[in-house]
């Protein structure tokens, strides 16, 4: 199963990749244009969205996913160092499946992705 992460911070890309590489194929985008392009070309089982991006916001990335997959089409998980309750509430009210704070606990990240994929009845690969 493939996961797409829109994350412009290289250190977090390494952490995400390290956490998930044994279970999933991970693709990264660093901007909305690339994210939009990849969403249209590849069938992803989950997306990880950073709330703050160099060329826009995670909410714009969320809208791209919804436009392509529909509401509840795939798990959408936000990752952010922002712990502003207003943003967390907005993320969840829009319909995102989860919100994870950075610094990321690698085992927690993997478990949350696994759980959210299972909720949608997607088949999770075993390695």
C-alpha positions as CSV (number, residue, x, y, z in Angstrom):
1,X,0.0,0.0,0.0
2,X,1.2,3.5,-0.8
3,X,1.1,6.5,1.5
4,X,1.6,10.1,0.3
5,X,3.0,12.6,2.8
6,X,3.1,16.3,2.1
7,X,5.9,17.4,4.3
8,X,8.5,20.1,3.5
9,X,10.8,19.4,6.5
10,X,13.5,16.8,5.4
11,X,14.1,15.7,9.0
12,X,10.4,14.7,9.4
13,X,10.5,13.1,6.0
14,X,13.3,10.8,7.3
15,X,11.3,10.1,10.5
16,X,8.2,9.3,8.6
17,X,10.0,7.1,6.2
18,X,11.9,5.3,8.9
19,X,8.7,4.6,10.8
20,X,6.7,3.2,7.8
21,X,9.2,1.8,5.3
22,X,8.8,-1.8,6.4
23,X,5.0,-1.7,6.0
24,X,4.2,0.8,3.3
25,X,5.6,2.5,0.2
26,X,6.0,6.2,1.1
27,X,6.0,9.1,-1.4
28,X,6.7,12.6,-0.4
29,X,5.7,16.0,-1.8
30,X,7.1,19.2,-0.5
31,X,4.5,21.5,-2.1
32,X,0.9,21.6,-3.1
33,X,1.6,21.5,-6.9
34,X,3.5,18.2,-6.6
35,X,1.0,16.8,-4.1
36,X,-1.9,17.5,-6.5
37,X,0.1,15.9,-9.4
38,X,0.8,12.7,-7.4
39,X,-2.7,12.3,-6.0
40,X,-4.0,12.3,-9.6
41,X,-1.5,9.7,-10.8
42,X,-1.2,7.1,-8.0
43,X,-3.7,5.2,-6.0
44,X,-2.9,5.9,-2.3
45,X,-4.2,4.2,0.7
46,X,-3.6,7.1,3.1
47,X,-2.3,10.6,3.1
48,X,-0.3,12.5,5.7
49,X,-0.7,16.3,5.6
50,X,1.5,18.9,7.3
51,X,-0.7,21.8,8.5
52,X,1.8,24.5,7.4
53,X,3.3,24.4,3.9
54,X,5.6,26.7,2.1
55,X,3.1,27.4,-0.7
56,X,-0.2,27.2,1.3
57,X,-1.9,25.3,4.0
58,X,-2.7,21.7,4.9
59,X,-6.3,22.7,4.4
60,X,-5.6,23.2,0.7
61,X,-4.0,19.8,0.5
62,X,-7.0,18.3,2.3
63,X,-9.3,19.9,-0.3
64,X,-7.2,18.3,-3.1
65,X,-7.7,14.8,-1.4
66,X,-11.4,15.3,-1.0
67,X,-11.8,16.5,-4.6
68,X,-10.0,13.4,-5.9
69,X,-11.1,10.6,-3.5
70,X,-14.3,12.0,-2.0
71,X,-15.2,12.3,1.7
72,X,-14.0,9.2,3.6
73,X,-12.3,7.8,0.5
74,X,-8.9,7.3,2.2
75,X,-7.6,8.1,5.7
76,X,-6.4,11.7,6.0
77,X,-4.0,12.3,8.9
78,X,-2.7,15.7,9.8
79,X,0.8,16.1,11.3
80,X,1.8,19.4,12.9
81,X,3.9,21.0,15.5
82,X,1.0,23.4,16.0
83,X,-1.0,22.6,19.1
84,X,-3.5,25.4,18.7
85,X,-6.9,23.9,19.7
86,X,-8.7,26.0,17.1
87,X,-6.7,24.4,14.2
88,X,-7.1,20.9,15.7
89,X,-10.8,21.4,16.0
90,X,-11.0,22.7,12.4
91,X,-9.0,19.8,11.1
92,X,-11.3,17.3,12.8
93,X,-14.5,19.2,12.0
94,X,-13.6,19.1,8.3
95,X,-13.5,15.4,8.5
96,X,-9.8,14.5,8.9
97,X,-9.3,11.1,10.5
98,X,-6.6,12.0,12.9
99,X,-4.2,14.7,14.1
100,X,-0.7,13.9,15.3
101,X,1.6,16.3,17.0
102,X,5.2,16.6,16.0
103,X,7.6,15.4,17.5
104,X,6.4,12.1,16.2
105,X,6.7,8.9,18.2
106,X,7.4,6.5,15.4
107,X,5.5,3.5,16.9
108,X,2.5,5.8,17.5
109,X,2.6,7.1,14.0
110,X,2.6,3.6,12.6
111,X,-0.2,2.4,14.9
112,X,-2.4,5.4,14.0
113,X,-2.0,4.9,10.3
114,X,-2.7,1.2,10.6
115,X,-5.8,1.8,12.7
116,X,-7.2,4.5,10.4
117,X,-6.6,2.3,7.3
118,X,-8.4,-0.6,9.0
119,X,-11.4,1.6,9.9
120,X,-12.0,2.1,6.2
121,X,-11.8,-1.6,5.6
122,X,-8.7,-1.4,3.5
123,X,-6.5,-4.4,3.3
124,X,-3.2,-3.8,5.1
125,X,-0.1,-5.5,3.8
126,X,1.8,-7.8,6.1
127,X,5.6,-8.1,5.8
